[in-house]
Amino acid sequence: MCRRRYGIALDMGSARTRAWLTGRGVVVDVPTVTFPGAGAVHPIQRGVIIDTPGCARMLRRVLGDHLPRSIRPLVIVTAPVLDGVAYRTQARAAVEALHPHTVLTLPAARGIALAAGADLSGPLMVVDVGAHLTEAVLLCDGAVTDARRTALGTADLDDAVRAEELAEAVARMLTAMLRQDGTGLTVEALRRGILLAGGGALRPELTYHLTARLHAPLRVLPAPHTAAVRGAAKLLPAALAHPSASGNLPPAALRP
């Protein structure tokens, strides 16, 4: 095996961390926890990495034994769209625990669209309902055009926040996007249908209320909870084939 042609797609969420390894598929799907002392600590909360060293320890613990020796992998990490700069910076620092050759970041919404095989030539609305965070993202030609988020997710579906309240929060986000969009792209995306992913897409009570509240077609992906990491994995072959992944860039390509 070529030293640098080994890839990892990584999705670190507030509740679960998932990793796809070259040639093996999703081999890690574990709670996002670390154990600095006597108890478990959650290093990511509401989509924010609050303990970068803890994330690094977690990655070494859950992935260390799966990586071939003397291999420096190329890693693609999914990231929330909003507050993504801070997340990407901290995620890159945590991934250094795996001694990567290259670290790339991918908006989670784009990863979801790739996993769905969606037509990215037109506007697309992605709603990603995680355990502690929900994002609504408008993609146009595959690029993020608008996004909203709420610090609610499936972990909040109890007596305090019911499924219909989370559906209402999603409706408010989409309404705000509609009101601020003078291009008509949001309307077109909603007419095409909403792509629903994340663990929330597995909750029938939530999909029921979303369908009733949004008045727009709703498309639920197969295995929606792993969509982001599977979409990132689809990019691995092209990333690994790039000359920069093998160190074979011609001298001119290395110049600024």
C-alpha positions, 0 to 999 in steps of 0.5 A, spaced: 500 500 500 502 506 498 504 510 504 500 516 503 494 513 499 489 511 505 483 515 507 479 517 513 472 520 513 470 523 519 464 525 522 464 528 530 458 530 533 455 532 539 453 525 541 456 520 536 463 519 532 463 516 526 469 514 521 469 511 514 476 507 513 478 506 506 476 499 503 472 498 510 466 502 510 464 505 517 468 501 522 467 506 528 460 508 530 461 510 538 459 515 543 463 522 543 466 521 550 473 521 553 475 519 559 480 524 563 478 521 570 473 517 573 467 519 569 466 520 562 466 527 559 463 530 552 468 534 548 463 536 543 457 540 546 451 543 541 456 542 535 462 546 539 468 542 540 469 545 548 475 540 549 480 539 543 485 535 547 479 530 549 477 529 542 484 527 540 484 522 546 478 519 543 480 519 536 487 515 538 482 510 542 477 509 537 481 509 531 488 507 533 488 500 532 484 500 525 490 504 522 495 501 518 502 502 521 507 507 518 501 510 514 499 517 514 492 518 512 488 523 508 482 525 513 476 529 511 472 531 517 465 534 516 463 540 520 457 544 521 456 550 517 455 555 522 461 557 527 464 552 522 471 556 522 472 555 530 470 548 529 474 546 523 480 549 527 479 545 533 477 539 529 484 539 525 488 540 531 484 534 534 485 530 528 493 531 529 492 525 534 492 521 528 498 523 524 495 525 518 498 527 511 492 532 509 486 534 513 480 537 509 474 539 511 467 539 508 460 542 510 456 536 513 450 539 509 454 538 502 456 531 505 449 529 506 447 531 499 453 527 496 450 521 500 443 522 497 446 523 490 442 529 490 442 533 483 447 539 485 446 543 479 440 547 482 438 549 489 437 544 495 435 545 502 438 540 507 435 539 514 440 536 519 437 534 525 442 531 530 442 530 537 443 537 540 443 541 534 439 542 528 441 546 521 437 548 515 442 549 509 441 552 502 446 549 497 446 552 490 451 549 485 453 545 491 455 551 495 452 554 502 448 560 500 444 560 506 444 557 513 440 557 520 441 553 526 437 551 533 441 548 539 435 543 539 435 536 537 433 529 538 436 529 545 431 534 547 425 530 545 422 529 552 417 533 556 420 540 555 421 540 548 416 535 544 417 533 537 412 539 534 416 544 538 422 542 534 418 542 528 416 549 529 423 551 530 425 548 523 419 552 520 421 558 523 428 557 520 426 556 513 421 562 514 427 566 516 430 564 510 424 565 505 423 572 508 431 574 507 431 571 500 430 576 494 433 571 489 427 565 489 432 560 490 429 558 497 422 557 494 425 553 488 429 549 493 423 547 497 419 546 491 424 540 489 423 538 496 427 538 503 433 533 504 432 530 511 438 527 515 441 526 522 438 521 527 432 526 527 430 523 521 429 516 524 424 519 529 417 518 526 414 523 531 418 528 528 418 526 521 410 526 522 410 533 525 415 536 520 411 534 514 405 537 517 408 543 519 413 545 513 408 544 507 413 541 502 416 535 500 420 531 505 425 526 503 428 522 508 435 518 506 436 511 507 441 510 514 440 518 515 444 518 521 451 516 517 449 520 511 454 526 512 460 521 513 458 517 507 458 523 503 465 525 505 467 518 504 465 519 497 470 524 496 476 520 498 478 517 492 478 523 488 482 526 494 487 521 494 488 521 487 490 528 487 498 529 486 498 533 493 496 526 496 502 522 494 507 528 494 508 528 486 506 535 485 510 538 480 515 543 482 511 549 478 505 546 482 508 548 489 510 555 488 505 560 490 
